[in-house]
Amino acid sequence: MPDRTEWIASVEPERYELREPLRYEFHCDRRVFLQCAGAGLLISVFARTLDAQRGAAPASSAGRIHLGEDGFVTVLSGKVEEGQGPRTEFAAATAEELRLPVEKVRVVLADTQLVPNDWLTAGSRSTPVTVPLVRRAAAEARALLLATAAERWKVDASSFQINAGFVKSPDGKLTLGYADLAKSGGDPTGRPAELTPTAAWKTLGQPLVRVNAHDIITGAHAYPSGIQRPGMLYGCVLRPPSYGATLESVDLNAAKQMTGVVALRDGEFVACAAPTSYTARKAVAALAANARWQTKPQISSDELYAHLKKPDGDRQPQVQQSGSVQSGLQQASKKLTASYHIPYVAHSPMEPRTAVAEWTNGSLTVWTGTSNPFEVREDLAKSFHVDPSKVRVIVPDFGGGFGGKHTGEAALEAARLAKEAGKPVSLRWTRAEEFMWGYFRPAGVIDIEAGLDANGRLSAWDFTNYNSGPSAIASPYKLENTRTRFVYADSPLRSGSYRGLAATANNFARESFMDELSSAAGKDPLEFRLAHLENGRLRDVLLAAAERFGWQKRRKESKPNSGVGLACGTEKGSYVAACVEVELDRASGIPRLVEICEAFECGPVLNAKNLRLQVEGCILMGLGAALREEILFENGRLKNGSFTRYRVPRFKDTPKIETVLVERKDLEPAGAGETPIMAVAPAMANAIFAITGEPLRALPLRAKSGKGDSGSASIR
């Protein structure tokens, strides 16, 4: 698709492609759209084809704004709001380019009948891809307003100033606003509009409160689990007793005899709907009492890491290499090897999966919490053999996903029950269901071998990741002889996207091993890293964190059972470094994070308030995986599938947090919702190494004196 701007007075069907072989049809009903946004002018700016080919966005990505006759501007985007802040970011970007107060901008997200398909919300792409598109669309509207005023008044547009949505003539006697432009329409200028330079920003870059904060705080906002529809029933699904179990038989009569209960079996899917959630669960309990299942043997978490390293001949490993690792190891005066273990980790969102489904005259509307509304729409259309235009997926701002809600299981389940019952159905997963039947951050084994020459510099680097993934697998350090491999494995548990993907695992292993190497070389961990770093942006955050933390001074200080550590990394076009102080309980081997100073750089800062919140959220989420979080399982069942046994961070775990935002206004913005998580665990591991002299090579972190897997290593 060429780089172009479309000026349209109505919304026309267009084709969008997300992934082969699926194709989406975007049909926006003008009547419904105008009910939402009112009459006016819709401006669309599409992503450059080259950007789409590079993987930055699908060819269908668009920035769309609607100029309403009421003077309000509406932004339309397929992205979702799950706590990371795009709603406010898009409003600020629009307000900046249109010279409007943020209060005059509305944002409509993730309604497949109203918005363009902006791909799923993942990979920290909203800021680097969608924000520029929104800005370009808003800048085109500003340019059109100036051009229209110049044509109408026969005056050079360069003498105009726009303020609060109005342009005034040089003598101040004439005004024209976006509302007037929306009523009269307009023609494109034919020239690309200029974006506001970073140095001139007045709205972007400011610490803005979330635009819908009032509704969130007062409870006025309806999350997916709070959606209500007339005559709505509540659903509950009969789940297998273990992973891999298949249903042999079940008698629905026990449930059907209950007042108001609808019971359904469709192959392996068995569920009930009832006037109350209590009755629905009681009905499913009656079904469970007579259901017969066939189970099959499953491995346990105790066998996990040996299992992951078993060869999987179906898929070839991904390999990147330069120089000769063998030659580099032969030249080394010291060689180190280590093996790191990464467990499965649950996403643990505040709001479990939930959906409300309603059928009307053969059309389906679903309200649900998903990061991928258009693919959920496609899955629903395929499941029920209807045209996608008859399926509408609406995603209200929801209570967290962290990569765990790219799929639409609850939407499909609610829709199946609603079709059977002939009434709207709300289906909310319990916390136990969210743990058991959601997917996890992948487990993995990471093996590393490296060599040091006589000067204490890296001469070879061999890094192999089994199963957890290739994100941030490439080392940011200067290496002449290197081999990096990702090896596919048979994962016994369902796994998928997670905040930072495999960057958390790869960076934990790499940065922990860097401290091992610095110790073997007799160098300070900061000094050793800087000696191997040519990336200026990564050096900057590392030095910023070390300076603010007081690394050199605090490393020399001696406290009983206390130590400091650091780590850094890069992913998704942004850079992070952390310095920490950790206290260790020698008896249990359990660490406590006392303080963390994290420096982060993602280009220009669009909203400092939200950026700090994103960094702090990543720190706390990374702390959970470092301290306690790991999924334990046996015989196809979870052993700790509840918050009493799977302990996410508590208030008492919260350390002193200092965030250093390193701003680069000369660069394009990058996302901030993932990368800050990746430095927490390795920095803590390195602090414990400084205390005990024994490295840790497994998550969650436990010193050898305590219970837990400490991994394996050797030096020769």
C-alpha positions as CSV (number, residue, x, y, z in Angstrom):
1,M,0.0,0.0,0.0
2,P,1.6,3.4,-0.9
3,D,2.1,6.1,1.6
4,R,-1.1,8.1,1.2
5,T,-3.7,10.2,3.0
6,E,-7.4,9.5,2.3
7,W,-10.0,12.2,2.8
8,I,-13.4,10.5,3.1
9,A,-16.8,11.6,4.1
10,S,-17.9,8.1,4.9
11,V,-16.2,4.9,5.9
12,E,-15.7,2.4,3.1
13,P,-14.9,-1.3,3.3
14,E,-11.2,-2.1,3.0
15,R,-9.2,-5.2,3.1
16,Y,-6.7,-5.9,5.9
17,E,-4.2,-8.7,6.3
18,L,-2.9,-9.8,9.7
19,R,-1.3,-13.1,9.0
20,E,-1.5,-15.7,6.2
21,P,-3.8,-17.1,5.2
22,L,-6.4,-15.1,7.2
23,R,-7.9,-12.0,5.7
24,Y,-10.1,-9.5,7.5
25,E,-12.8,-7.3,6.1
26,F,-13.3,-4.0,7.8
27,H,-16.9,-2.9,7.5
28,C,-17.8,0.2,9.5
29,D,-21.5,0.9,9.4
30,R,-21.8,4.7,8.9
31,R,-24.9,4.9,11.0
32,V,-23.3,3.3,14.0
33,F,-20.1,5.3,13.5
34,L,-22.0,8.6,13.4
35,Q,-23.9,7.6,16.6
36,C,-20.5,7.3,18.2
37,A,-18.6,10.3,16.7
38,G,-21.3,12.5,15.1
39,A,-21.2,14.0,11.6
40,G,-18.0,15.4,10.4
41,L,-14.8,14.7,8.5
42,L,-12.7,11.5,8.8
43,I,-9.0,11.6,8.0
44,S,-7.0,8.5,7.5
45,V,-3.2,8.1,7.2
46,F,-1.8,4.7,6.3
47,A,1.5,3.2,7.3
48,R,4.2,3.2,4.7
49,T,4.4,-0.1,2.9
50,L,8.1,-0.3,3.7
51,D,7.4,0.0,7.4
52,A,4.9,-2.8,7.2
53,Q,7.4,-5.0,5.3
54,R,10.0,-4.5,8.0
55,G,7.6,-5.9,10.5
56,A,6.9,-2.6,12.2
57,A,3.2,-2.8,11.4
58,P,0.8,-4.6,9.1
59,A,0.1,-2.9,5.8
60,S,-3.4,-2.0,7.1
61,S,-2.2,0.1,10.0
62,A,-3.8,3.5,9.9
63,G,-4.0,6.7,12.0
64,R,-7.6,7.9,11.9
65,I,-9.1,11.0,13.4
66,H,-12.6,12.3,13.0
67,L,-13.3,16.1,13.2
68,G,-16.8,16.5,14.6
69,E,-19.2,19.3,14.1
70,D,-19.4,19.7,17.8
71,G,-15.7,20.8,17.9
72,F,-14.5,17.5,19.4
73,V,-11.9,15.4,17.7
74,T,-12.1,11.6,17.9
75,V,-9.1,9.2,17.5
76,L,-9.9,5.8,16.1
77,S,-7.5,2.9,16.7
78,G,-7.5,-0.9,16.9
79,K,-5.1,-0.9,19.8
80,V,-6.4,-1.8,23.3
81,E,-5.9,-0.2,26.7
82,E,-4.9,-2.8,29.3
83,G,-3.0,-0.4,31.6
84,Q,-0.1,0.6,29.5
85,G,-1.5,4.0,28.6
86,P,-2.2,4.3,24.8
87,R,-5.5,6.0,25.3
88,T,-3.8,9.0,26.9
89,E,-0.9,8.8,24.5
90,F,-3.0,9.0,21.4
91,A,-5.1,11.8,22.9
92,A,-1.9,13.8,23.6
93,A,-0.4,13.1,20.2
94,T,-3.6,14.4,18.6
95,A,-3.9,17.4,20.8
96,E,-0.2,18.3,20.1
97,E,-0.6,18.4,16.3
98,L,-4.0,20.0,16.3
99,R,-3.1,22.7,19.0
100,L,-6.0,21.5,21.1
101,P,-6.5,20.9,24.8
102,V,-6.5,17.2,25.6
103,E,-10.0,17.5,26.9
104,K,-11.3,18.2,23.4
105,V,-10.0,14.8,22.1
106,R,-12.0,11.5,22.4
107,V,-10.3,8.2,21.9
108,V,-12.2,5.1,20.6
109,L,-10.2,1.9,20.8
110,A,-10.7,-1.7,19.9
111,D,-14.2,-1.8,18.5
112,T,-13.9,-3.9,15.3
113,Q,-17.0,-2.2,13.8
114,L,-15.6,1.3,14.2
115,V,-11.8,1.3,14.1
116,P,-9.1,0.2,11.7
117,N,-7.2,-3.1,12.2
118,D,-4.0,-1.9,13.9
119,W,-2.8,-5.4,14.5
120,L,-2.7,-6.9,18.0
121,T,-1.4,-4.8,20.9
122,A,2.0,-6.4,21.5
123,G,5.7,-5.9,21.1
124,S,5.7,-2.3,22.4
125,R,4.5,-1.2,19.0
126,S,1.8,1.3,19.9
127,T,4.3,4.1,20.6
128,P,6.7,3.7,17.6
129,V,4.0,2.7,15.1
130,T,0.6,4.0,16.0
131,V,1.5,7.3,17.6
132,P,3.3,8.5,14.5
133,L,0.3,7.6,12.4
134,V,-2.0,9.5,14.7
135,R,0.3,12.5,14.6
136,R,0.4,12.5,10.8
137,A,-3.4,12.3,10.6
138,A,-3.7,15.2,13.0
139,A,-1.1,17.2,11.3
140,E,-2.9,16.7,8.0
141,A,-6.1,18.0,9.6
142,R,-4.1,21.1,10.9
143,A,-2.7,21.7,7.4
144,L,-6.1,21.4,5.9
145,L,-7.5,23.9,8.3
146,L,-4.8,26.4,7.4
147,A,-5.2,25.8,3.7
148,T,-9.0,26.2,3.9
149,A,-8.7,29.4,5.8
150,A,-6.1,30.7,3.3
151,E,-8.3,29.9,0.4
152,R,-11.4,31.4,2.0
153,W,-9.8,34.6,3.1
154,K,-7.3,34.9,0.3
155,V,-4.4,35.4,2.7
156,D,-1.1,33.5,3.0
157,A,-1.4,30.7,5.5
158,S,2.1,31.3,6.9
159,S,0.7,34.3,8.8
160,F,-1.9,32.3,10.7
161,Q,-1.7,30.8,14.2
162,I,-3.8,28.0,15.5
163,N,-4.9,28.0,19.1
164,A,-7.4,25.8,20.9
165,G,-8.7,24.5,17.6
166,F,-9.2,27.9,15.9
167,V,-7.2,29.8,13.3
168,K,-7.5,33.6,13.2
169,S,-6.9,36.0,10.4
170,P,-3.9,38.3,10.8
171,D,-6.2,41.2,11.8
172,G,-8.0,39.0,14.3
173,K,-11.4,39.7,12.7
174,L,-12.0,36.2,11.1
175,T,-11.9,32.8,12.7
176,L,-12.2,29.3,11.4
177,G,-12.3,26.2,13.6
178,Y,-12.2,22.4,13.1
179,A,-15.9,22.3,13.6
180,D,-16.4,24.7,10.6
181,L,-14.0,22.5,8.6
182,A,-16.0,19.4,9.5
183,K,-19.2,21.0,8.3
184,S,-17.8,22.3,5.1
185,G,-15.5,19.5,4.2
186,G,-12.1,20.1,2.5
187,D,-9.6,19.0,0.0
188,P,-6.1,17.7,0.7
189,T,-3.2,20.1,0.3
190,G,-1.3,17.6,-1.8
191,R,1.8,18.1,0.4
192,P,2.8,16.1,3.4
193,A,2.0,18.0,6.6
194,E,5.0,18.8,8.8
195,L,5.0,17.2,12.3
196,T,5.7,19.4,15.3
197,P,9.4,19.1,16.2
198,T,10.2,17.7,19.6
199,A,11.6,20.9,20.9
200,A,8.3,22.7,20.3
201,W,6.1,20.2,22.0
202,K,3.6,21.6,24.5
203,T,1.4,18.6,25.2
204,L,3.5,15.7,24.3
205,G,6.3,15.3,26.9
206,Q,4.2,16.6,29.7
207,P,3.3,14.4,32.8
208,L,-0.4,13.8,31.9
209,V,-2.9,12.0,34.1
210,R,-4.8,9.3,32.2
211,V,-7.7,10.8,30.3
212,N,-10.3,8.4,31.8
213,A,-8.8,8.4,35.3
214,H,-12.0,9.8,36.8
215,D,-14.1,6.9,35.6
216,I,-11.5,4.3,36.8
217,I,-11.2,5.9,40.2
218,T,-15.0,6.3,40.7
219,G,-15.9,2.9,39.4
220,A,-17.9,4.4,36.5
221,H,-15.8,2.5,33.9
222,A,-17.3,-0.9,33.0
223,Y,-14.5,-3.5,32.7
224,P,-15.3,-6.6,30.5
225,S,-16.3,-8.5,33.7
226,G,-18.7,-5.7,34.6
227,I,-20.7,-5.5,31.3
228,Q,-24.4,-6.0,31.8
229,R,-27.0,-6.9,29.1
230,P,-30.8,-7.2,29.4
231,G,-31.8,-10.8,30.3
232,M,-28.2,-11.9,30.7
233,L,-27.3,-15.3,31.9
234,Y,-24.0,-16.4,33.6
235,G,-21.9,-19.2,32.2
236,C,-19.6,-21.9,33.6
237,V,-17.5,-24.5,31.7
238,L,-16.7,-28.1,32.7
239,R,-12.9,-28.3,32.7
240,P,-10.9,-31.4,32.3
241,P,-9.3,-32.7,35.6
242,S,-5.8,-32.5,34.0
243,Y,-3.9,-31.5,31.0
244,G,-4.4,-33.8,28.0
245,A,-7.6,-35.4,29.5
246,T,-10.3,-36.3,27.0
247,L,-14.0,-36.5,27.8
248,E,-15.5,-40.0,27.4
249,S,-19.1,-39.4,28.7
250,V,-21.2,-36.9,30.6
251,D,-24.9,-36.9,31.5
252,L,-26.5,-33.4,31.0
253,N,-29.8,-34.3,32.7
254,A,-28.6,-33.5,36.2
255,A,-28.0,-29.9,35.1
256,K,-31.0,-29.5,32.9
257,Q,-33.3,-30.3,35.7
258,M,-32.2,-27.2,37.6
259,T,-34.5,-24.2,37.2
260,G,-33.3,-21.8,34.5
261,V,-30.2,-23.8,33.6
262,V,-29.1,-24.3,29.9
263,A,-26.7,-27.2,29.5
264,L,-24.7,-27.7,26.3
265,R,-22.3,-30.4,25.0
266,D,-20.5,-29.8,21.7
267,G,-17.7,-32.3,21.4
268,E,-15.3,-31.7,24.2
269,F,-17.0,-28.4,25.1
270,V,-19.5,-28.8,28.0
271,A,-20.9,-25.8,29.8
272,C,-24.0,-24.4,31.6
273,A,-25.7,-21.0,31.7
274,A,-28.0,-19.9,34.4
275,P,-29.6,-16.7,35.9
276,T,-26.8,-16.5,38.5
277,S,-23.1,-17.5,38.5
278,Y,-23.7,-19.6,41.6
279,T,-26.4,-21.6,39.9
280,A,-24.2,-22.1,36.8
281,R,-21.3,-23.4,38.9
282,K,-23.6,-25.6,40.9
283,A,-24.9,-27.1,37.6
284,V,-21.4,-27.7,36.3
285,A,-20.5,-29.4,39.6
286,A,-23.4,-31.8,39.0
287,L,-22.0,-32.6,35.6
288,A,-18.5,-33.1,36.9
289,A,-19.9,-35.7,39.4
290,N,-20.9,-38.0,36.5
291,A,-18.3,-37.1,33.8
292,R,-15.8,-39.7,32.8
293,W,-12.4,-38.7,31.5
294,Q,-9.5,-40.5,29.9
295,T,-6.2,-39.2,31.1
296,K,-2.6,-39.7,29.9
297,P,0.8,-39.5,31.6
298,Q,2.4,-36.1,32.0
299,I,5.8,-35.1,33.1
300,S,6.3,-33.1,36.3
301,S,8.1,-29.8,36.9
302,D,10.9,-31.8,38.5
303,E,11.7,-33.4,35.1
304,L,11.2,-30.2,33.1
305,Y,14.7,-29.1,32.3
306,A,16.0,-32.5,31.2
307,H,12.8,-32.8,29.1
308,L,13.4,-29.5,27.3
309,K,16.9,-30.5,26.2
310,K,15.6,-33.7,24.5
311,P,16.1,-33.3,20.7
312,D,13.1,-32.2,18.7
313,G,13.7,-33.3,15.1
314,D,10.6,-31.6,13.7
315,R,12.1,-28.0,13.7
316,Q,15.7,-26.9,13.0
317,P,17.4,-24.5,15.4
318,Q,17.8,-20.9,14.6
319,V,21.6,-20.1,14.4
320,Q,23.5,-16.8,14.1
321,Q,27.3,-16.8,14.2
322,S,30.3,-14.7,13.4
323,G,34.0,-15.5,13.5
324,S,34.9,-18.9,15.0
325,V,33.8,-19.9,18.5
326,Q,36.1,-22.9,18.3
327,S,39.1,-20.7,17.5
328,G,38.2,-18.2,20.2
329,L,38.0,-20.9,22.8
330,Q,41.3,-22.4,21.8
331,Q,43.0,-19.0,22.2
332,A,41.4,-18.4,25.6
333,S,43.4,-18.5,28.8
334,K,40.2,-19.2,30.8
335,K,37.0,-20.9,29.8
336,L,33.7,-20.8,31.6
337,T,30.5,-22.8,31.1
338,A,27.1,-22.4,32.8
339,S,23.6,-23.7,32.5
340,Y,20.5,-21.6,33.5
341,H,17.0,-22.8,34.3
342,I,14.0,-20.6,33.6
343,P,10.6,-21.9,34.9
344,Y,7.1,-21.3,33.6
345,V,5.6,-18.1,34.9
346,A,1.9,-17.0,35.0
347,H,0.8,-13.6,33.8
348,S,-1.5,-13.1,36.9
349,P,-3.5,-10.2,35.6
350,M,-5.9,-8.5,38.0
351,E,-8.9,-9.4,35.8
352,P,-9.0,-13.0,34.6
353,R,-10.4,-13.8,31.1
354,T,-14.0,-12.8,30.7
355,A,-16.5,-12.1,27.9
356,V,-20.1,-11.2,27.4
357,A,-21.7,-12.5,24.1
358,E,-25.0,-11.5,22.6
359,W,-26.6,-12.8,19.4
360,T,-29.1,-10.5,17.5
361,N,-30.7,-11.5,14.2
362,G,-27.8,-13.7,13.2
363,S,-25.1,-11.2,14.2
364,L,-22.8,-11.6,17.2
365,T,-21.4,-8.9,19.5
366,V,-18.8,-9.8,22.1
367,W,-17.4,-7.6,24.9
368,T,-14.1,-9.1,26.1
369,G,-10.6,-8.5,27.4
370,T,-8.1,-9.3,24.6
371,S,-5.1,-7.8,23.1
372,N,-6.1,-9.0,19.7
373,P,-9.7,-8.0,18.8
374,F,-9.6,-8.6,15.1
375,E,-8.2,-12.1,15.3
376,V,-10.8,-12.9,18.0
377,R,-13.4,-11.6,15.5
378,E,-11.9,-13.9,12.8
379,D,-11.9,-16.9,15.1
380,L,-15.5,-16.3,16.1
381,A,-16.6,-15.9,12.5
382,K,-14.8,-19.2,11.5
383,S,-16.2,-21.1,14.5
384,F,-19.8,-20.1,13.8
385,H,-19.5,-20.0,10.0
386,V,-20.6,-16.4,9.6
387,D,-19.2,-13.5,7.7
388,P,-16.8,-11.4,9.8
389,S,-19.0,-8.4,9.1
390,K,-21.6,-10.1,11.3
391,V,-19.2,-10.3,14.2
392,R,-18.4,-7.3,16.4
393,V,-15.7,-7.5,19.1
394,I,-15.6,-4.6,21.6
395,V,-12.7,-4.4,24.0
396,P,-13.3,-2.1,27.0
397,D,-10.2,-1.0,28.9
398,F,-9.4,-4.1,30.9
399,G,-7.5,-5.2,33.9
400,G,-4.1,-6.3,32.6
401,G,-2.8,-8.8,30.1
402,F,1.0,-8.6,30.0
403,G,1.0,-10.7,26.8
404,G,-1.4,-13.3,28.3
405,K,-4.6,-12.3,26.5
406,H,-3.7,-12.5,22.8
407,T,-6.3,-15.3,22.5
408,G,-10.0,-15.3,22.9
409,E,-11.0,-18.5,24.7
410,A,-13.6,-16.8,26.9
411,A,-15.2,-15.0,23.9
412,L,-15.7,-18.3,22.1
413,E,-17.1,-20.0,25.2
414,A,-19.5,-17.2,25.9
415,A,-20.7,-17.1,22.3
416,R,-21.3,-20.8,22.2
417,L,-23.4,-20.6,25.3
418,A,-25.3,-17.5,24.2
419,K,-26.2,-19.1,20.9
420,E,-27.6,-22.2,22.7
421,A,-29.4,-20.2,25.4
422,G,-30.8,-17.6,23.0
423,K,-29.8,-14.9,25.6
424,P,-26.7,-12.9,26.3
425,V,-24.2,-14.8,28.4
426,S,-21.4,-13.5,30.7
427,L,-18.6,-15.9,31.2
428,R,-15.9,-15.1,33.7
429,W,-12.9,-17.4,34.4
430,T,-12.1,-18.0,38.0
431,R,-8.6,-17.3,39.3
432,A,-8.0,-21.1,39.3
433,E,-9.1,-21.3,35.7
434,E,-6.8,-18.4,34.7
435,F,-3.9,-20.2,36.2
436,M,-4.7,-23.6,34.8
437,W,-6.0,-22.9,31.4
438,G,-4.3,-19.7,30.4
439,Y,-0.8,-19.9,28.9
440,F,2.5,-19.2,30.6
441,R,5.8,-17.5,30.0
442,P,7.9,-20.3,28.4
443,A,10.2,-22.3,30.5
444,G,13.7,-22.8,29.2
445,V,17.3,-24.0,29.6
446,I,20.1,-21.7,28.5
447,D,23.7,-23.0,28.1
448,I,26.6,-20.6,27.7
449,E,30.3,-21.1,27.1
450,A,32.8,-18.3,26.9
451,G,36.5,-17.7,26.8
452,L,38.7,-14.9,28.2
453,D,42.1,-14.0,26.7
454,A,45.2,-13.2,28.7
455,N,44.0,-9.5,29.0
456,G,40.7,-10.5,30.5
457,R,38.7,-9.7,27.3
458,L,36.1,-12.0,25.8
459,S,37.6,-14.2,23.0
460,A,34.6,-16.5,22.4
461,W,30.8,-16.6,23.2
462,D,28.5,-19.6,22.6
463,F,24.9,-19.1,23.7
464,T,22.1,-21.6,23.3
465,N,18.5,-21.1,24.4
466,Y,16.3,-24.2,24.6
467,N,12.5,-23.4,24.3
468,S,12.1,-20.0,26.0
469,G,12.6,-18.0,22.8
470,P,14.9,-15.8,20.7
471,S,13.9,-12.3,22.0
472,A,17.0,-10.3,23.0
473,I,19.1,-13.4,22.4
474,A,21.8,-11.5,20.6
475,S,24.5,-10.1,22.8
476,P,24.9,-6.3,22.9
477,Y,28.6,-6.6,23.7
478,K,31.5,-6.5,21.3
479,L,32.2,-10.1,20.4
480,E,34.4,-11.3,17.5
481,N,33.8,-15.0,17.8
482,T,30.2,-15.8,18.6
483,R,27.5,-18.4,18.1
484,T,23.9,-17.8,19.2
485,R,21.3,-20.6,18.9
486,F,17.6,-21.0,19.7
487,V,16.5,-24.6,19.9
488,Y,12.9,-25.6,19.7
489,A,11.7,-28.0,22.3
490,D,8.6,-30.0,23.3
491,S,6.9,-27.8,25.9
492,P,4.8,-29.8,28.3
493,L,2.7,-26.8,29.2
494,R,1.0,-24.3,27.0
495,S,3.1,-21.2,26.7
496,G,3.1,-17.9,24.7
497,S,3.7,-14.2,24.9
498,Y,4.7,-12.6,28.1
499,R,6.0,-9.1,29.0
500,G,9.3,-8.9,27.2
501,L,8.9,-12.4,25.8
502,A,12.1,-14.3,26.2
503,A,14.2,-11.2,26.8
504,T,13.7,-11.8,30.6
505,A,15.3,-15.2,30.3
506,N,18.1,-14.4,27.8
507,N,19.1,-11.3,29.6
508,F,19.1,-13.0,33.0
509,A,21.4,-15.7,31.7
510,R,23.7,-13.3,29.8
511,E,24.0,-10.7,32.5
512,S,24.5,-13.2,35.3
513,F,27.2,-14.8,33.3
514,M,28.8,-11.5,32.6
515,D,29.4,-11.1,36.3
516,E,31.0,-14.6,36.4
517,L,33.3,-13.5,33.6
518,S,34.2,-10.2,35.2
519,S,35.1,-12.1,38.4
520,A,37.3,-14.5,36.5
521,A,38.9,-11.6,34.8
522,G,39.5,-9.8,38.1
523,K,37.5,-6.8,36.9
524,D,34.7,-4.7,38.4
525,P,31.4,-5.7,36.8
526,L,30.8,-2.2,35.6
527,E,34.3,-1.8,34.2
528,F,34.1,-5.2,32.5
529,R,30.9,-4.3,30.8
530,L,32.0,-0.9,29.6
531,A,35.2,-2.5,28.2
532,H,33.0,-4.6,25.9
533,L,30.3,-2.0,25.1
534,E,30.3,0.0,21.9
535,N,26.6,0.8,21.9
536,G,26.4,4.4,23.1
537,R,22.8,4.2,24.2
538,L,23.4,1.2,26.4
539,R,26.5,2.8,27.9
540,D,24.6,5.9,28.7
541,V,21.9,4.1,30.7
542,L,24.5,1.9,32.4
543,L,26.5,4.9,33.5
544,A,23.4,6.9,34.5
545,A,22.2,4.1,36.8
546,A,25.7,3.6,38.3
547,E,26.2,7.3,39.0
548,R,22.8,7.8,40.6
549,F,23.1,4.7,42.7
550,G,26.7,5.5,43.7
551,W,28.0,2.2,42.4
552,Q,31.7,2.6,43.1
553,K,31.3,3.8,46.6
554,R,28.6,1.3,47.6
555,R,30.4,-1.7,46.1
556,K,33.3,-1.0,48.5
557,E,31.1,-0.7,51.5
558,S,30.8,-3.9,53.6
559,K,27.5,-4.8,55.2
560,P,26.7,-8.2,56.8
561,N,24.6,-10.3,54.3
562,S,24.2,-7.4,51.9
563,G,25.5,-6.8,48.5
564,V,25.1,-4.8,45.3
565,G,24.7,-5.9,41.7
566,L,24.0,-4.5,38.3
567,A,22.7,-5.5,34.9
568,C,21.8,-3.9,31.6
569,G,20.1,-4.8,28.3
570,T,18.3,-3.7,25.2
571,E,15.2,-4.8,23.4
572,K,12.4,-3.3,21.4
573,G,14.5,-0.3,20.5
574,S,14.9,0.8,24.1
575,Y,17.7,0.5,26.7
576,V,17.7,-0.3,30.5
577,A,20.2,-0.7,33.3
578,A,19.7,-1.4,37.0
579,C,21.7,-1.2,40.1
580,V,20.4,-3.0,43.2
581,E,21.1,-3.6,46.9
582,V,20.0,-7.0,48.2
583,E,19.9,-8.5,51.6
584,L,20.2,-12.3,52.0
585,D,18.7,-14.5,54.7
586,R,21.5,-17.1,55.0
587,A,19.3,-19.7,56.7
588,S,16.7,-19.8,54.0
589,G,18.7,-18.6,51.0
590,I,15.9,-16.1,50.3
591,P,16.9,-12.6,49.1
592,R,15.2,-9.3,49.8
593,L,15.5,-6.4,47.3
594,V,16.3,-3.4,49.5
595,E,16.8,-0.8,46.7
596,I,16.8,-0.5,42.9
597,C,17.9,2.3,40.7
598,E,16.9,1.8,37.1
599,A,17.8,4.0,34.2
600,F,15.7,3.7,31.0
601,E,15.9,5.3,27.6
602,C,13.2,5.0,24.9
603,G,13.9,8.1,22.8
604,P,11.9,11.2,23.5
605,V,9.6,11.0,26.6
606,L,6.0,11.3,25.5
607,N,4.5,11.3,29.0
608,A,6.9,11.3,31.9
609,K,4.3,10.3,34.4
610,N,3.1,7.3,32.5
611,L,6.6,6.3,31.6
612,R,7.7,6.2,35.2
613,L,4.6,4.1,36.0
614,Q,5.5,1.6,33.2
615,V,9.1,1.3,34.5
616,E,8.0,0.8,38.1
617,G,5.4,-1.7,37.0
618,C,8.1,-3.7,35.1
619,I,10.3,-3.6,38.1
620,L,7.7,-5.1,40.4
621,M,6.7,-7.7,37.9
622,G,10.3,-8.6,37.3
623,L,10.7,-8.8,41.1
624,G,8.0,-11.5,41.3
625,A,9.8,-13.8,38.9
626,A,13.1,-13.2,40.7
627,L,11.7,-13.9,44.2
628,R,9.1,-16.6,44.0
629,E,7.1,-17.0,40.8
630,E,7.3,-20.4,39.1
631,I,4.6,-22.8,38.0
632,L,4.9,-26.2,39.7
633,F,3.0,-29.2,38.2
634,E,2.6,-33.0,38.5
635,N,0.4,-35.5,36.7
636,G,-1.1,-32.9,34.5
637,R,-2.2,-30.7,37.4
638,L,-0.9,-27.5,38.9
639,K,0.5,-27.7,42.4
640,N,0.3,-24.0,43.0
641,G,-2.5,-22.6,40.9
642,S,-3.8,-20.0,43.4
643,F,-2.5,-16.7,44.9
644,T,-2.1,-18.4,48.2
645,R,0.5,-20.8,46.7
646,Y,1.7,-18.8,43.7
647,R,2.8,-15.6,45.5
648,V,3.1,-12.5,43.3
649,P,4.9,-9.6,45.0
650,R,3.3,-8.1,48.1
651,F,3.6,-4.6,49.5
652,K,6.2,-5.8,51.9
653,D,8.4,-6.9,49.0
654,T,8.4,-3.4,47.5
655,P,11.9,-1.9,47.6
656,K,13.0,1.7,47.4
657,I,12.7,2.5,43.7
658,E,14.5,5.3,41.9
659,T,13.8,5.8,38.2
660,V,16.2,7.7,35.9
661,L,14.7,8.6,32.6
662,V,17.4,9.2,30.0
663,E,15.8,11.2,27.2
664,R,16.9,11.3,23.6
665,K,14.9,13.9,21.8
666,D,16.9,13.4,18.6
667,L,15.5,9.9,18.1
668,E,12.2,8.3,17.3
669,P,10.1,7.1,20.3
670,A,10.2,3.4,21.3
671,G,7.8,1.5,23.5
672,A,8.3,1.2,27.3
673,G,6.0,-1.5,28.5
674,E,8.5,-4.4,28.3
675,T,12.2,-3.7,28.3
676,P,12.4,-2.3,31.9
677,I,11.6,-5.8,33.2
678,M,14.7,-7.5,31.9
679,A,17.4,-6.1,34.3
680,V,15.8,-6.8,37.6
681,A,16.5,-10.6,38.1
682,P,20.1,-10.6,36.8
683,A,21.0,-7.5,38.9
684,M,19.6,-9.3,42.0
685,A,21.4,-12.5,41.1
686,N,24.7,-10.6,40.7
687,A,24.2,-8.9,44.1
688,I,23.8,-12.4,45.7
689,F,26.9,-13.5,43.9
690,A,28.7,-10.6,45.5
691,I,27.5,-11.7,49.0
692,T,28.2,-15.4,48.8
693,G,30.7,-15.9,46.0
694,E,28.5,-18.5,44.6
695,P,26.6,-17.7,41.4
696,L,22.9,-18.3,40.9
697,R,21.7,-19.9,37.7
698,A,18.0,-20.5,38.2
699,L,14.9,-18.6,38.8
700,P,13.4,-17.9,41.3
701,L,16.6,-16.9,43.1
702,R,17.8,-19.0,46.0
703,A,21.2,-19.1,47.5
704,K,22.7,-22.6,47.9
705,S,22.0,-22.6,51.6
706,G,18.3,-22.5,50.9
707,K,16.0,-24.8,49.0
708,G,15.9,-24.5,45.2
709,D,17.7,-25.2,42.0
710,S,20.9,-23.3,41.8
711,G,21.8,-24.5,38.3
712,S,25.2,-25.7,37.3
713,A,28.5,-24.3,36.1
714,S,32.2,-24.9,35.7
715,I,35.4,-22.9,35.2
716,R,38.6,-24.3,33.8
